[in-house]
Every structure is written in C-alpha cells, then in structure tokens.
Amino acid sequence: MSRFKKKTDKGTPGISTASLPDIVFMLLFFFMVATKMRDASIMVKSNVPQATELVKLEHKNLVMPIFIGQPLKRYQAVYGTSPRVQLGDKFADDPSEIAFFVQKFRAKIPEAQHGMIFASIKGDKDITCGIVSDVKTELRKVGQLKVNYSAKPRPKK
Amino acid sequence: MARNKREVSEVNASSMADIAFLLLVFFLVTTTLNPDKGITVKLPPWTEDQAQDETKMKKRNIFSVLVNANNELLVRGEPADVDNLRERAKEFIANPSHRPDLAESPNKAIITLKNDRGTKYETYIKVYNELKAAYRELWDEESQRLYGVPYSEDMPIAQKKKIRSKYPFVLSEAEPTAYGEEE
C-alpha cells in the first residue's frame, strides 16, 4: 500500500506563539482601562465597617474621598494617636479646611457635573461619631450634600 | 535604480510581546480594583437655625432611635437591640394591624436618629444600615406585590416613584450630643 505513507517521526511541533502579543495586548488594555491611579497614599487607618445596603459609586472621577481614622504608626510620632481627617495627601489641622478642599475638587470638574459629586467618607470603624459629624457639618455648610459612607459588603444571614 | 527594487525589510516584531508583558505587569501591580461602595445618604441643607420642631408632629408618627456613647440603643424610650431594629422599624412604618401607637400611614412616619459624639462609628453605620434595610424591604414587598419583581435601582423610574411615594424614606438626624468623646 503505497498510498498511505508511513509517518515519519518529526518530534512534537512547537506551539505557535504568533497570537501571544494579541492576548497580552488584550489583557494590557483591560488593566489600563480598569486602573485608577491613586494620587495620594493613605496615611490613616481606614478599615471601613460592614453593611448590607450598599450602593456602588459609578463615576470614579466624581468621588471625593475623605479619610478619617487613627494615623498610621509612622505618623503617630508627629500627629498623635487620636483620629484625624486626611484630605488629599495631608492631614487636616482643622475641619474648616474641608470647605477649601471641596472647592478645589469642584474646580477640576465641569460645572454641569457638580451636582453629581459624591463625598466618600472612608471612616475607620473604630472612630467615634463626633469627628464624622464635624465633617458632615462642614460638608453641609459648603453645600456638598451627597455623601457616601464607605463600607464593605457583609454576607447576609 | 537598483536601490528601489530592493524589498522593504519587515520590522522584527518578536519583542513586541516582551514590551507588552512589561506594560501589563506594571498595570497589574498598580491596579487597585476596589469599587467605591457604601451607604449613600443625602444631608439636609445647612441652616443657622438648627432647632427642629417635633412638637407639631404626633408622637405616634415618630420612631426615635438613640445611640449613646456606650453603643446602647434606646428605641421610643425603651432599651432595644440592634438585631430586631429592622423588624420593629418595618412594623412601625407599615403598621399592618393598624395599632394606635404606630404610624398613621407610611408617608407620615418619621424616623429620627440621634447619637452621642462618643458613639462608635461602626455602631452608627450598623444602626443606619438597619433602618435603611427596613425601607428597602418594604420597597421590595411593595414591588413584588405590584410588579412581581424585587425592587432595584434599574427599575423604570415611574415604578420606582410609585413605590417610593408610598413609603418615602424619611430619616432625620439630630446634632449629636457631646457625651463620651475621647480626646
């Protein structure tokens, strides 16, 4: 039978890597889109409490984070251990700095979207309500009424 | 000319994958995939006159919740537990058995929340979450009854409005009292 030639042993063929760059680029674009560069490092303990009634904030550039918590260990020598408010990349010495911070944040955003800005209070679960209500009062004074208490999802019972 | 006849040599693209990998690793490391989630509230506008006139309202329409600096609850003047707060709030708002001491109708019901400056933030969020959950469950039930689907933010606006006008979310927060603040 000459029609069926005996297969010559060529060894295992190598896997083509021609599509590898495409796959990698696909992943790359996904991460480029999903990435949000954090512009400030967090300087306070910010272990947010758990809750069930969570709402997801959609527009990340319209979220104004306000961190409240005990300063991290390396800042405690300078800033003490009582809870502090962190605005941007520095500690607020006085709650009245929030007004300036909100104005600065609004200046970067088109005026039509000012009503959609959310102040996201990322409070540590060990802080007391006093400092939070000070922040809330300042936000109310400056007209920033949309607030989101940042929280982690809690598994439902 | 002989020069023009020469074929254009292709760019060697074998290192493209390496470059892409490098960028990929960079973005992998810097990515923080933490969606901003939390409990959304709308604060009341600031007014100089902070006095709230509760005397005009009937006592049966007010569901007062107090949280003190020791994280203890006082609901309508009696000590309570956070675990059955949701059930009590639901019963108060809907008042299915028309009891004379609970709200006249859901849109007259008012929940007031007051806390000390020394109340733990975690407790405060827990209480707020339970009160919000009470309303969400009522909306869910109403939505199931009317449209056969659970309440969600993606529902048509007209349906959402109808449900929300039956059970309007009214939660008034008083200025905290200055007890138990640690300095």
Interface residues (C-beta under 8 A of the other chain):
Chain A: T17 L20 P21 V24 F25 L27 L28 F31 M32 A34 T35 K36 M37 R38 V48 P49 A51 T52 E53 L54 V55 K56 L57 K60 V63 S82 F118 S120 I121 G123 D124 K125 D126 I127 T128 C129 G130 V132 S133 K136 T137 L139 R140 K141 G143 L145 K146 V147 N148 Y149 S150 A151 K152 P153
Chain B: A13 M16 A17 A20 F21 L23 L24 F27 L28 T30 T31 T32 L33 P35 D36 K37 G38 I39 T40 V41 K42 L43 P44 P45 W46 A69 N115 D116 R117 G118 T119 K120 Y121 E122 Y124 I125 K126 Y128 N129 K132 A133 R136 E153 E175 P176 A178 G180 E181 E182 E183
